Amino acid sequence: MRSWPLSMRWWLGFAFALVAAGTAVAVAQGMANRSEKAFREDAERRAVEQSVAAATAVRRALPRGNVDDAIEAVSTRRRLALFLFDSEGNPVSADRTAQTELDAVPGAKVAVDAAIDGRRYVRSYEQGRVTVVALPMPWDQASALLTYSLQPGYGTTMTMIRDQIASAVGWAILLGGLAGLLIATLIARRLRRIAKAARAIEGGDFSLRIDSRLADEIGMLAESFDRMRVRLQGSFEGIQTERLRLRRTLERLDQGVLTIDPDLRVEAANQAALRLLEGLAEGEALPDPWPDFPLRGFCADLFGAETDVCRARVAPDPDRSYTLYGIPAGEGFRTALLVVTDVSSLELLERAEREFVANAAHELRTPVAAISGAVEVLKQ
């Protein structure tokens, strides 16, 4: 799976901006809702006060004239549309007052039913521009008074508030993003020092030290990483020392020693092996230097399951002779060992001994036969 390179300072800054945006929007929405609720309650309170005052004025005006005249006079003076209803919810006043039709009043039936039941009904519309109030009226002439008032409303004020809130949210997002970018840059810079040291260790360089000025989590990580660097440096130096010691030991041997991986590539070989096997080179494929002996096949068997130590004797020509010992890789390992010993001089010595014994036996056989014949003649 392909990973996309993205610096921490960018995505962490973006995360800070998102958090700031979410917080600012939540706070702004809460402030806007509370402000709108306060404006609405204030508009409804003023409308109720006007409606109660209008009800009192209507009660006083009714004895001096008929219902419609009293309603019209109070409506004109109070700048309210007033409607009276009986206990059945039927209007007992004109359907039009203060240039407002009864059918144009929103929620009129619900408001009147609530007032007839003895409950006060108040509701504003169009952001406080229109407020409908219904009051129970325990009179003989009417049971409910419905008022419809027009006020300046709070729409313009809420628009200004929302604009200010939007500006504040924008600044909060910008500042949150900048703060996140700054914090992420500082964190990323400290992590880059650790990553740089890790790349150096990967390349075999243990000299790059990691210093941490803060004792926070990243500082503790840097200190732990630096302790690991020191320990790894000591371990690798010990391994290098042992490797050089083993290499010197192998170079002193007369036998050729080489290690082979499962792909039959030479991992390491001493000088004796390079001298005895023609075409041998470290890091290259194992050659087959002898036409009459499959060296690669012999070594391939060393990677089989439950393979024992293999031994073979090779004589490419009358003057050269070698013994081969193959040590299998074993379970869980990927390296087999091959030891090549030049026994040509030993073969020549054994051949010379055999020839000497044969010649000596022949030379000794001739005088013994003559002596035996003379003894026989003397006996006769």
SULSUL-V371737 format. One record per pair of residues at least 12 apart in sequence whose ideal C-beta (glycine too) atoms are under 10 Angstrom apart, sorted by the first residue. I is the first residue (numbers start at 1). GAP is how many residues later the second one is. Records with the same first field share a line. If there is no record, write none. Layout:
I: GAP + GAP
//
This chain:
7: 177 + 178 + 181 + 185
8: 176 + 177 + 179 + 180 + 181 + 183 + 184
9: 171 + 172 + 173 + 174 + 175 + 176 + 177 + 178 + 179 + 180
10: 170 + 171 + 174 + 175 + 178
11: 169 + 173
12: 168 + 169 + 171 + 172 + 173 + 175 + 176
13: 163 + 164 + 165 + 166 + 167 + 168 + 169 + 170 + 171 + 172
14: 163 + 166 + 167 + 170
15: 161 + 162 + 165 + 169
16: 157 + 159 + 160 + 161 + 162 + 163 + 164 + 165 + 166 + 167 + 168
17: 155 + 156 + 157 + 158 + 159 + 160 + 161 + 162 + 163 + 164
18: 155 + 158 + 159 + 162
19: 154 + 157 + 158 + 161
20: 149 + 151 + 152 + 153 + 154 + 155 + 156 + 157 + 158 + 159 + 160
21: 148 + 149 + 151 + 152 + 153 + 155 + 156
22: 151 + 154
23: 146 + 149 + 150 + 153
24: 141 + 142 + 144 + 145 + 146 + 147 + 148 + 149 + 151 + 152
25: 140 + 141 + 144 + 147 + 148
26: 143
27: 138 + 141 + 142 + 145
28: 133 + 134 + 136 + 137 + 138 + 139 + 140 + 141 + 144
29: 133 + 136 + 140
31: 130 + 131 + 133 + 134 + 137
32: 126 + 129 + 130 + 132 + 133 + 134
35: 119 + 122 + 123 + 126 + 127 + 130
36: 91 + 92 + 118 + 119 + 121 + 122 + 125 + 126
38: 116
39: 85 + 88 + 89 + 114 + 115 + 116 + 118 + 119 + 122
40: 82 + 83 + 84 + 87 + 88 + 91 + 113 + 114 + 118
41: 81 + 83 + 87
42: 82 + 86 + 109 + 112
43: 79 + 81 + 84 + 85 + 86 + 87 + 88 + 106 + 108 + 109 + 110 + 111
44: 78 + 79 + 80 + 84 + 87 + 88 + 89 + 107
45: 77 + 86
46: 82 + 85 + 103 + 105
47: 33 + 75 + 76 + 77 + 81 + 83 + 84 + 85 + 86 + 100 + 101 + 102 + 103 + 104
48: 72 + 74 + 83 + 85 + 87 + 99 + 101
49: 84
50: 28 + 29 + 30 + 81 + 83 + 97 + 99 + 101
51: 27 + 29 + 31 + 69 + 71 + 80 + 81 + 82 + 83 + 84 + 94 + 95 + 96 + 97 + 98
52: 68 + 81 + 83 + 93 + 95
53: 21 + 25 + 27
54: 17 + 20 + 21 + 23 + 24 + 25 + 26 + 27 + 28 + 79 + 81 + 91 + 93 + 95
55: 19 + 27 + 29 + 78 + 80 + 81 + 82 + 84 + 87 + 90 + 92
56: 18
57: 13 + 16 + 17 + 18 + 20 + 21 + 23 + 25
58: 12 + 13 + 15 + 16 + 17 + 20 + 24 + 26 + 35 + 79 + 81 + 83 + 84 + 87
59: 15 + 78 + 80 + 82 + 83 + 86
60: 14
61: 12 + 13 + 16
62: 12 + 22 + 77 + 78 + 79 + 80
66: 27 + 75
67: 17 + 25 + 26 + 27 + 74 + 75
68: 16 + 24 + 25 + 26 + 29
69: 25
70: 12 + 14 + 23 + 71
71: 12 + 13 + 21 + 22 + 23 + 26 + 27 + 71 + 74
72: 21 + 22 + 24 + 25 + 26
74: 23 + 24 + 73
75: 18 + 19 + 22 + 23 + 24 + 25 + 72 + 73
76: 21 + 22
78: 20 + 69 + 71
79: 19 + 70 + 71 + 72
80: 17 + 18 + 20 + 51 + 53 + 67 + 68 + 69 + 70
81: 15 + 16 + 17 + 18 + 19 + 20 + 21 + 23 + 24 + 51 + 65 + 66 + 67 + 68 + 69
82: 12 + 15 + 16 + 18 + 63 + 64 + 65 + 66 + 67
83: 12 + 13 + 14 + 17 + 19 + 22 + 25 + 28 + 29 + 51 + 59 + 61 + 62 + 63 + 64 + 65
84: 13 + 28 + 53 + 55 + 57 + 58 + 59 + 60 + 61 + 62
85: 17 + 23 + 24 + 26 + 27 + 28 + 30 + 31 + 49 + 52 + 57 + 58 + 59 + 60 + 61
86: 26 + 30 + 51 + 53 + 55 + 56 + 57 + 58
87: 29 + 55 + 56 + 57
88: 28 + 55
89: 19 + 20 + 23 + 24 + 26 + 27 + 54 + 55
90: 22 + 53
91: 17 + 21 + 51 + 53 + 55
92: 47 + 49 + 50 + 51 + 52
93: 48 + 49 + 52 + 53
97: 50 + 51
98: 49 + 50 + 51 + 52
100: 48 + 49 + 50
101: 47
102: 44 + 46
104: 26 + 44
105: 20 + 25 + 27 + 29 + 41 + 42 + 43
106: 17 + 19 + 20 + 24 + 26 + 42
107: 14 + 16 + 18 + 25 + 27 + 39
108: 24 + 26 + 38 + 40
109: 37
110: 13 + 22 + 24
111: 12 + 21 + 22 + 23 + 24 + 33 + 35 + 36 + 37
112: 22 + 31 + 32 + 33 + 34
113: 21 + 31
114: 20 + 21 + 22 + 30
115: 18 + 19 + 20 + 21 + 22 + 27 + 28 + 29 + 30 + 31
116: 18 + 20 + 21 + 27 + 28
117: 19 + 26 + 27
118: 18 + 20 + 25 + 26
119: 15 + 16 + 17
120: 13 + 14 + 15 + 16
121: 12 + 13 + 14 + 15 + 23 + 25
122: 12 + 13 + 25
124: 25 + 27 + 29 + 30
125: 28
126: 24 + 25 + 27 + 29
127: 26 + 27 + 28 + 29 + 30 + 31 + 32
128: 23 + 24 + 25 + 26 + 27 + 29 + 30
129: 20 + 21 + 22 + 23 + 24 + 25 + 26
130: 18 + 19 + 20 + 21 + 23
131: 16 + 17 + 18 + 19 + 20 + 22
132: 14 + 15 + 16 + 17
133: 12 + 13 + 14 + 15 + 16
134: 12 + 13
135: 12
186: 28 + 32
187: 29 + 31
190: 20 + 22 + 23 + 24 + 26 + 28 + 29 + 31 + 32
191: 27 + 30 + 31
193: 15 + 16 + 17 + 18 + 19 + 25 + 29 + 32
194: 16 + 18 + 24 + 27 + 28 + 30 + 31 + 32
196: 12 + 14
197: 12 + 13 + 25 + 28 + 29 + 31 + 32
198: 12 + 27 + 30 + 31
200: 29
201: 24 + 27 + 28 + 31 + 32 + 35
204: 32
205: 24 + 28
206: 23 + 24 + 25 + 26 + 27 + 28 + 29 + 30 + 31
207: 22 + 26
208: 18 + 21
209: 17 + 20 + 21
210: 12 + 13 + 14 + 15 + 16 + 17 + 18 + 19
211: 12 + 15
212: 12 + 13 + 14
243: 25
246: 22
247: 21 + 23
248: 22
249: 21
250: 18 + 19 + 20 + 21 + 22 + 23
251: 19 + 20 + 21
252: 18 + 19 + 20
253: 17 + 18 + 19 + 20 + 86 + 88
254: 16 + 18 + 21 + 22 + 87 + 88
255: 15 + 17 + 18 + 21 + 67 + 68 + 70 + 84 + 85 + 86 + 87
256: 13 + 14 + 15 + 16 + 17 + 18 + 19 + 20 + 21 + 24 + 66 + 68 + 82 + 83 + 84 + 85 + 86
257: 12 + 13 + 14 + 15 + 16 + 68 + 80 + 81 + 82 + 83 + 84
258: 12 + 14 + 15 + 16 + 18 + 19 + 22 + 24 + 28 + 41 + 78 + 79 + 80 + 81 + 82
259: 14 + 23 + 68 + 70 + 75 + 76 + 77 + 78 + 79
260: 25 + 26 + 36 + 39 + 40 + 42 + 43 + 66 + 69 + 74 + 75 + 76 + 77 + 78
261: 25 + 42 + 68 + 73 + 74 + 75
262: 38 + 40 + 41 + 67 + 71 + 72 + 73 + 74
263: 22 + 23 + 40 + 71
264: 21 + 22 + 23 + 31 + 32 + 33 + 35 + 36 + 38 + 39 + 72
265: 16 + 17 + 18 + 19 + 20 + 21
266: 14 + 15 + 16 + 17 + 18 + 19 + 20 + 21 + 33 + 72
267: 15 + 16 + 67 + 68 + 69
268: 14 + 15 + 67 + 69
269: 12 + 13 + 14 + 15 + 17 + 69 + 71
272: 67 + 68 + 69 + 70
273: 65 + 66 + 67
275: 65 + 67
276: 13 + 44 + 46 + 64 + 65 + 66
277: 12 + 13 + 18 + 45 + 61 + 63
278: 12 + 38
280: 60
286: 12 + 13 + 14 + 52
289: 25 + 27 + 33
290: 24 + 25 + 26 + 27 + 30 + 32
291: 25
292: 22 + 23 + 24 + 25
293: 19 + 20 + 21 + 22 + 23 + 29 + 31
295: 17 + 19 + 29 + 31 + 43 + 45
298: 12 + 13 + 14 + 16 + 26 + 28 + 40
299: 25 + 27 + 37 + 38 + 39
300: 26 + 36
301: 25 + 27 + 35
302: 24 + 25 + 26 + 27 + 28 + 33 + 34 + 35 + 36
303: 25 + 26 + 27 + 30 + 31 + 32 + 33
304: 24 + 25
305: 23 + 26
306: 22 + 24 + 25
307: 19 + 20 + 21 + 22 + 23 + 29
308: 18 + 19 + 20
309: 16 + 17 + 18 + 19 + 28 + 30
310: 14 + 15 + 16 + 17 + 18 + 26 + 28
311: 12 + 13 + 14 + 15 + 28
312: 12 + 13 + 14
313: 28 + 30 + 34
314: 26 + 29
315: 28 + 29 + 32
316: 28
317: 27
318: 26 + 29 + 30 + 33
319: 25 + 28 + 29
320: 22 + 23 + 24 + 27
321: 20 + 21 + 22 + 23 + 24 + 25 + 26 + 27 + 29
322: 18 + 19 + 20 + 21 + 22 + 25
323: 16 + 17 + 18 + 19 + 20 + 23
324: 14 + 15 + 16 + 17
325: 12 + 13 + 14 + 15 + 16
326: 12 + 13 + 14
327: 12
//
